[in-house]
């Protein structure tokens, strides 16, 4: 698949797509997390002038992922909606229209912390609610990271980004899939979202998305060293040059 990076997790073949979605071919399932639909509407409700184009762009990107994989199913790992004040008529109508365009797609949701305060999805969206730590194959679907006995956890919540050292003191901040020994955190799907840099350990892998491609950037990660950064590969070799956080 164009721009995708294949990865094996818990014995299952998965693909990180450039659309910030995880594709599970064996189950014909797309997994995403942290769409935060209605966030821009929430900001406008508070008098903060932000563009509302991000929702259209996010829905178009989601359609692209559905079409490119011919997925039968979409699993959202929490925070479908951002806040109750973001449930504007325009936001709800746009998501309803998207759902009508993908009426044959089965959609499921693990409730996240924002979903509990934002309220349930509309009935017209036909979204099945799964229990937290829903088990499927070797995986447990959760919103937040944590260990589930006998399962590998796929989750979201952290909005991870990779800090990649490009050399000459230049850093790039990229949405990423953070793969740890017992759980993996998906990139936040929504565009208008804060993110947090990952703090990788020795056994972790990080796949980042840039320029329409998913890449394994583990050897090029910036490791925090006080207020400076050094690439993981250079640090291991003892030859890293500090960059800046700008």
Secondary structure, DSSP 8 states (H G I E B T S, - for coil): -TT-EEEEETTEEEEEETTTEEEEGGGTEEEEB---BTHHHHHHHTT----SHHHHHHHHHHHHHHHHHT-SEEEE-S-SB--GGG--HHHHHHHHHHHHHTTTSEEEEE--HHHHHH----GGG-EEEE-TTEEETTEEE-SS---BTTBEEEE-SS-EEEEEEEETTEEEEEEEEEE-SSEEE--B--SS---EE----TT-EEEEEETTEEEE-GGGBEEEETTEEEEHHHHHHT--------
